[in-house]
């Protein structure tokens, strides 16, 4: 098994200092639990921050030495780093923005961004110092979104995974961030990118296309020649830790008092870290609304509200704490009696024994965040009911866990009336329905526990690494370019086949922008001037347009994907072609244009093309899906084919292709050098028609039948210029 390097903002330990002595305590978080539960045969190295600003050189050396024995590599941050990287960019920019609280997002603090870059570089340096060839690298969460690309730059062949534990926002939200491109490109440095839910994955793929122009096929995309997998890996919990925890109560314990209270009242449990994303004030107000609407439950139901302190030095959190305190005080004062308080309020962290007791004795858990990546508390509550077989979970539809815990009572956290009616339903639910709902959820949580989550992610990453090796895109580099140039210069019978749009000229919205410029005309003229060259333009364009642009040069042509060829002075039509079918198909395409402003029809002699390069790609794809069946019906009996290219769909006669046209030249004589280059699906026919000895090149980083890939139109021209050097 390869070694696993885990990288997270925090190490799975906490450091304390008592009387000058360093003390280490293991963390109890879900990530630490999941990764520590992996097969012991996997050697693990964990890189992260120990949680305190430690600037003393002696202390840093001591901590390094102590932690290295446990496979832990500490990253030391100073107080400024903590304030600007962690409290600043991570938690005042990314956290609120990704949770849709844009009113709390800081957009104009350059020092935050510089600190974020600096700390990500500190982590990259630690990786560089510890990486060994063959290691698997797994980067965790929003604090380190730049890190995958940084590691990729240093180790191009490394196997890198990235998992985001918070929501990824919709494109319309994400695009507002000034640093959207840098964050996106940073994450795209990974080979596998994981999210808790399909919606987060969908939002990421949309952003990747709209911001960086990277398309995907069922979550797989090609980024700079690498195959990248984007997928859903819902995080689980250590199920049996909660299911089998025996509660032994001592009269002196807080847990004992909670258990006694639960015998007399219906307990509605609410546990959250203090955060504006958790919807705590809204939940309290909904409970007040419940007491107003159903006064018969006064003195019978208690909301047990546990709020864990968090970021107490941040203004929004201080204001939130004051609001919660005020709401609890007002409601208890309004409805409370001498022996009953509507809300039992605890503002502190709870030891596991007390927490487990709360889970087990509470008849209802009300977990209603306004936005949450997953929410493991909901899963822990369900697991704790393994033995009692009774309990009801009220869960926000905005929590990632709602996608799995579908038997919970799902509510809109912004709809107070919905929560009120759902709470009444939970209180009155009979025991048989409670058992049925619990069992369905427990069965899923047992199977998809936190160990399964970690193992599944790593297995998929390892499988992807092997798949990448099997389908590696061979980018044209300096050495392979020299091989092509040397072959060109040492041969005398040369066939050069060039696509036009997207290869010699870039795609543009303005039709005039694809007219050949002086540089291109000069390159083609020089290539044709060599009597040992046969230069062919093999294009999807109509013969009139390509002839007008390039007909004055001694080139040979295949136009409309091989419908027309020109090897001398006259254009010759491929025999047996018909165009009587065009009016019926044209009416369908005209309907698409009417419904899709910005798209247009290109009329050719024996084909029709619908272009949607000026419109949103997803809208274009939707239109194609709508009309695909209609087109298939119209073309099935007419010996036609529907060809999808780069933001274009073309209907043409079957049996005609660039590949067929290519054979007319490649079979004409014994060539000792064949070179072909193109950029889209139609050029694959050209590559496949040529012998294996031909130098075939695909423009772009998509997988291809071509031997090599090259980056852009500019790179194509640079390569052709090398042919012309003496």
N, C-alpha and C positions, 0 to 999 in steps of 0.2 A: 504493500500500500504506500502511496506517496505521502509525504508529510503535509500536514494542513497548517497553514498560517492564518490565524484568525486576527482580524484587525477591527477594533471598535474604539469608540471614544473613551470608554471606561474599561479598565481591567476587571476581572471577576473577583477582585479583592478590594477591601477598604483599609486604609492606613490610619492608625491613631498613634498619638505620641503621649505616653504617660511617664512622668518623672524622667524625661530624657530618653526613654526607651521606645523604640518603634514596635508597634503592635499591628498584626495583620489579621483581618477578619474576612471570611469568604462572603461574597455577595449572594443574595438569594433570588436574583432576577431570573426571568424566564429564559433569556439568552444564555446566561451562565449555566443554568440547569440543563438546557438542551444540548449545548455543545460539550459539557462535561459528561453527558450520558452517551456520547458516541463510543463506538467500538474501541476498546483499549488498545487494539492493534494499530490504530491510527496515531502516529506521533503528532502531537499538537504543539504549536508555538503561538502564544497569544501576545499581541502588541496593543498597548493602550495606555491611557493616562491613569495614574493611581488615585486621582481624585482630590489632590491637595497641591497647593503651590509650594514646591520644595526646591529652594534655590541654593541651599548649602551644599557645596561640593562633596563634603564628607558624607552627608546624609544620602545624597544621590548615589554615591558609590556603594554605600551599605545596602540601600534598597535594591540596586541592580544585582548585587551579589546574592542577596536573600531570594529575590524573585526568580533569578535565572535557574535556580535549583528546581523550581516548579514549572519551568517552561514559559515564564512570563517576562516580557520585555517592556519596561516602563518608558513612557514618553513624558518628559518633564516640561511643564508649562509654568511660566511666571505669572504674576498677578495680572499683568496687562493682557497676556494671552487669554487668561480665563475670562476677563471682562469683555474683551473685544471678539474673541473667537467663539467661546462657549456661550456666555451670557449675551453677547452682542449678535454676531451674524447668525449663529446657529439658532438662538432662541428668541431673537427680536426680528429676524428676517425670515428664515426658512420656516421655523415652527408656526408662527401665526399665518404666514402666507399659504403654506401647504394645507392648513386646517381651515382656510377660507375666512380667517379673521384679518382681512386686509387693512382694517382700520387700526390694527396694532402693529402693522409691518413698518419697519424703518427702511426707507428706500434711498436715503441720501447720505449715508455714513461711510465714507471711503475707508476710514480706519478699520471698520468692521470687516470689510471685504479683504483688505490687505492682511489682516490677522488670520482670516479664514484660509487664505492661500498659504500664508507662512506656516500655519500649524499642519495643514495637509502635506506640505513639503517636509516638515519634521517627521511625519509618519512615513513618507516615502523614503527618506534617508534611512530610517530604521529597517524598513523592508529590504533596501539595497544591501545593508550590512549583514542581513541574516538569511537572505534568499539563497536557496540551492536549486540547481536545475531539476525540474520535475515536481517542485512544490506546487500545491494548490493554495491559492490565496483567496480568502473570503473576507471582503470588506463589508462592514455593517453600518448602515443608517446614514441619516441626513447630515451629520457633522463631517462626513468624509466623502462628499459627493465628487470632489475633484481628484481624489486619490487613485481610482482605477486608471484614468488616463495618464497620470504621472508615472505609475508603475509600468504601464504599457510602453511608455517612451523609453524607460530604462531597460525593460525586459520584454521585447516585442513578442516573444514566443511563450510568455508565462500564461498559465491557466488562471484566470481571475473571475471571481464571482462577486456580485454586489446585491445586497438585500436592503430594501427600504422598509423600515418598520412603521412609518407613518403614512398617511394618505399621500398619493400623488394627485395634485389638483387637475381640474379640467384645463384644457389649453387656454381658454379665455382668461382664467385666473393666472396660470403659469406665465403666460406671455407678458404680463405686466412687469415681472421682475427685470430690472436692468441687467442682471447677470444670468439670464435664462440660458443663453447659448453656452456660456462657460460651464454651468452646472450640468447641462444636458450632455455636452461633449465629454465632460469628466466621467459621468456614469457610463457613457458609451465606450469607454476604454475597457469595460468588463466584457467577458465572453458570455456570461449568463447573468441576467438581471431579474430579480425576484420581487414579487409584491404579494400582499395578503389577499387581495381580491382582484377579480377580473376587471372591475371598473377602474382601479388604479392602474392596472396594466394597459387598459384601453386608452386612458388619458396620456400615459407615457408614450405609447406608440403614435398617437395623434401629434403630440408635441415634437417627436423625433422627425415626423414627416414635414410638419408645417414650419418648423424652425431650421432643421438641418437638411431637409429634402430627402430623408432616408425612408424608403418604403419597406414594408414587411410582407411576408407571406405566412399566415398562420403563426404570427409571433416570431418568425425567424427573419432576420435582416442581415444585410452584408454591409459592414462598416470598414472601410479602408482595406478591403480584401479579406476581412475576417467574418466568419459566420457568427452572429450573435443571437442568442436565444433569450426571449423575454417571456416569462411564464408566471403562473400563480402558484404560490406555496404557502397556504394558510398555516400560521404558526399555532402549535398546540401547547399543552401543558403537561407537567409530570402528573398524570392522572391519578395514579395510586397513592401518591403523596397526600392527596386530599381525600381520596375515597376511603383509605384504610387507616387514617389517623385516628387513634383512639383518644377520646376526650376523658381524661381523669380529672375530676373537679375537686378542688380544695376550697373550703368555705372562705379562706382568706383571699382567694383569687378573684380577679375581675370576671373571669370566665364563669365562675360559680354564680355570681349575681346576675349575669346576662341570662344564663340558663334558667334561673328561677323566674326572671321577668317574663321569659318566653312562655312559661306555663300559664301565665295569667292573661297575657295580651297577645294579639297578632302582631308579630314583629315584621316590619318592612325594612329591609336592610339596604343601605346606600353607602358604598365605599368608593372613594375617589381620591386621587392626588389633587391638591388645590391647583386648578387650572381652568381658565375661561372656556376651554374646549369641552369640559365635562358637563356643562349645563346644570351646575349645582343650584344656583338661584332659581332657575326655571323649574327644577324638580321640587324644591321647597314650596314654591308658589302653587304648583299643581297639587301638592299634598294639602295645602291650605284650602284650595278650591274643592278638594275631595271632602274635607270636613264641613265646609259650607253646604255642599250639595247633598251630602248624606250624613246629617247630624246624628243619626242613630249609631254611627261608629265612633262617636266621641267617647273617650275613655276605654275603648275596646281595641284600638289600633295605635301602634307607636311607630314612628319613623325613627330608626336608629341610624343616625347620620355620622359617618366616620370620614373625616377629611384629613388627609396626610399632608403635612406642611411641605411647601415647595416654593423655591425662588422668592423667598420672603423679602428680598431686597429690591425686587422689581415693582415699579409703581402699579401696574395693572393687577398684580397679585395681591398687593397690599389693599387696593380698593376692593378686590373681590372678597378678601377675607373680611373686611369691614361690612360689606353687603350681606354676606352669609351670617355673620354674628347678629346683625340688626334684624334680619328676617327671622332667625330662630328665636331671638328674644321677643319680638313682637307677637309671633304666633303662639309661643308658650305662655306669654302674658295674657293673650286674648282667650285661649281655649283651655289652658291648664287648670288643674285643680290641686288640692293639697296632696293627693296621693297619685297624681298622674300628670306627666308632661307629654304633650303631643310629639315633641321631638327630643330624643336623647342625642346630644351633640358631643362628639369627641374630636378634638383637633390635635391629633398626634398619630405617630406610627404605632402599630399594634404588634406585639410579639405573635409568632406563628400560632401558639396555643390558643390565644384569645381570638385571633382571626379565624382559625379553624372552628372554634366553638360558635362564633357568629354565623358562619356558613351553615353549620349543622342545625342550629336551633331556629334560625329565621325562616318563617313560613313563606316569605316572599322576598325576592331581591329585585330592586328597581335600579337598573343600570341604563341611564338615558343620556349619554353624551351627545353634544351637538355635532361632533365629528370626532371619530376615533379610528386609528389605523386598524386595530384588532379588538382589544379589550379582553384581557385574559381573566379578569375578575369574574366575568360572566361564566367562563368555562370552569373556573375553580369552584364556583358556587354549585354548578350542576354536578361536578365530580363528587363534591362533599355529600351529596344526597344518595350515594350508592346504597347505603344500608337503610336509611329511613324511608326511602322511596316516596317521599312527599316534599313538595316545595314547588313554587312557581317563579319563573324568571320573566320579568318585564324588561324588554331590551329595545334600545333605540335602533331604528332602521339605519341610522347614520354610523353605527359601529360596524367595523369589518366582520365581527363575529356573527352579525345577523345573517350573513350569507350561509353560514353553517348551521347555526342554532335556529332552524326554521320552525321548530315546534315551540319556541318561546312565544310569549305574547309581544308582538312587534308593534312599536308605537312611533309616532312622529314626535320627537322631543320638543318641538315648537308648538305642539297642539295640546294645550292644557286640558281641554275637554276630553280629548282622546285618552290622555293618561288617566284622568279621573274615572272614566268608564272602564278602562282596562284594569285599573286597580280594584274596582268593585268586582269585576269578573274574576280576578285572581283570588280575592278573599273568599268568594262563594264557590270556587271550582271544587268539584267533588274529588275524592281521593283517587278513584279509578282513572279519571282523566289526567290527574297530576302524575300518576305512575306511568301512564302511557307516554306522555310528553317527555318525562325525564328519561325513560329507558331509550327512546329514540335518539335523544341527544347524547346520552351516555355512551351508547354503542359507537357513535361517530367519534367521540372524544377519546375513547379507548384505542381505537384504530389509528386515528390521526393525532397521536400525541407529539410532544415536543421532540422526542428522539426520532420519530418518523419524519418530522419536518426537516431536521438537520440532515439525516441520512439521505432523504429524498433529494434535497438540494445538491448535496455533494455528488451523489450518484449521477444525477442529470448533468452536472458540470463535467464529470469524468467522461460520460458518454459523449458529450458535446466535443470535448477535446479530441477524442478519437475520431469523431465525425469530421472535425475540422482537418485532421491529418489526411483523411480519405478524400476530402473534396477541397483541398487547399487551392485557393486562387493564386496563380503564379504571376505576380506583378512584374512587369518588365523593369528590370533594373539595369545598372550600368553594364554588367557583364553580359546579360542576355541581349541587350541592345547592340553591344559590340559584335556578338555572334551574328546577328542579322546583317549588320553593316558589312562585316567581313565576307559573309556569303554573297551579298549583293555585289561587292566589288571584285570578287573572284569568279564571277559567272558572266555569261554573255547572252543567254536566252532567258529573259526575265519577263514574268507576267505579274503586273501590279494591279490589284483590284481594290477600288476605294469606294466606300459608301460616302454619301454627301452630308445629309442632315444629321447633326449630332456627332459627326466624325471629322469632316473638313470644316464645317460651319456649325456653330452652336444653335440650339433651338431658341427662337425669339418669338415674342408676341407680335412684333411688327414684321409683316411679311418681307418688307424691304431690307430688314436687318440680316436676312439670310442670303442676300445677293453676294456673290464672291467678291472679296476685297482684293486689293493689289498684291498683298503678300501671298494669298492663296494662288492667284493667277500666275504669279511669278514661279512658285514652286511647281505647279503643274506644267508650265511651259518648259521649264528646265528638265523635268522628268521625261517629257515627250521628245525633247531635243536629242536625247541619247537614243541612237538607232537600235540599241540592244534591248530597249524597253518596249513592252506593250502595256499601255496604261488604260485601264477600263474604269469608268464610273458606273457603278451598279447601284441604282437608287430607286426609291419608291415614287419619286417625283414624275410628273407627266413629261412627255418628250418635248412639248413646246417650251416649257419653262427651262428645263435643263439644257435644251438646245440653244435657247436664247442666251443663257448665261455662259455656257462653256463650248458652244458649237464652233467657235472660231479656232479652237485649239485642236491639234491632231490626236484627239482622244477617241476611244471607242466607248459605246454606251449600252447599258441595259436600263430601260425606264419602266415605270409602273410595275416594279418587281418582276421584270422579265417579259411583260406583254410586248414591248417593243425593244428591238436591238438595232444598233447602228455600227457596222464594221467598215463601212466605206462612206459614200456620200448620202445614201438613202436609209431611211428607217424601214425596218422589216417587221411585220406583225407576226406574232406567234400564230401558226395556223390553227383553225378550228375554234377560234374565240367568238363569243356572241356578246351583244350588249342590249338585247331586247328586254332583259330582266330589269334594267336600271329604273324605269319609271315606278314600278311597284316598291322597290327598296328605297328609292329616293323619297317617296311619300312618308315612309317610316322615319327616315333620317330627318326630314323636315319637321316632323312632329317633335323629335328630340331637340332640334334647334329652337323651336318655339318655346319649349318648356325649360330650356337651359341657355339663357342669354350669355353670350361670350363664346359659345361653341359655334362651329361653322362646318359646312360641307365642302369638300374639295372634289370637283368633278374631273374625272379622267376618262380617257376613251373607253376603257373596258373595266373600270372599277370606280367605286365611290368610297370616299373616306370621310369619317366624322371626327373632327379634331376638337379636343377639349383641353388643350394646353393652357388656355387663358382663364380657365375656371378652377374652382376647388376640385382637387383630385378625387375626394371622397364623393362629391356630388356626381362627378363624371362616372365613377365606378357604380354608383347607384343607378344612374340612367342605363348603363350597360346591362346591369342585372335585370332591369325592368324590360328591356327590349331584346335580351338575348334569345328568349324563347320565340318571340315573334320573328326575329331574323333567322333563327334556326328553321322555323316552319317555312318561311319564304324561300330559303336557299336549299332546303333538303332535296327538292326535286329538280333543281336547276343546275346541278353540277357546279355549285359555287362554294366558296369557303369564306369564313369570317376570320379575319386576322387581326389580333390585338397587338399594337406596337406601343411606342413610347407616347402615351397620352393621345392615342389615335386608334380608331377601330376601322378596319377597311374590309370591304366586301369585293371579292374578285373571283375570276374564273378559277376553278380547282385545277390542280396540275401545273399551275404557273407559279414560279417562285424565283427568288434570286439564285437559289441553288441550281435550278435547271438552267438558268441563263449562264451561270458560271461554268457549267460543264461544256457549253459551246466553245468557251475559250480554253479551258484547261485541257480538253481533249484534242485541241486543234494541232498541237505539236508537242515535242518532247522538251519541256521547259526544264532548265537546270536551277531556276530560282522562281518560286511563287510566293507572293506576299499578298495577304488580304486583311482588310481592317474594316470594322463596322461597330455599331453601338447598340442595336436593339434586337428584338426577337427575330425579325426577318433576316438578319445577317447570319443567324445560326445556320440557316440552310446553306449559305455560302461556305461557312467553315466546314460543315459536314460533307460537302460535295468535293472538297479538295483532298489530295493525298496527305498522308501523315507527315511527309517531309516538308509540306508547305509551312511557311511562317504565318500563322493566323493570330490576329490580335483583336481583343474585345475592348472597346472604350468603356470605362467604368469598372466598378469592382464586383459586378454580379458574376455568379458562376456561369461558365460558358463552355461550348465545345471548342473554343479557340485555345491555342497553346498558351497564350499570354494575355494579360490584362494591362491596360495603360490608363492613366488617370483622366485626362481631359483633352479637348480639342487642341489646346495649346501644346500639350505633350505630343499629340499626333504630328502637328506641324514641325515641332523640334526634331522628331525622329525622321521625318521625310527630308528635312534639311540636311541631316547627316548623310543621306544617300547622295546628296549633290556635292558634298565636300570632295575635293580632289585628293 
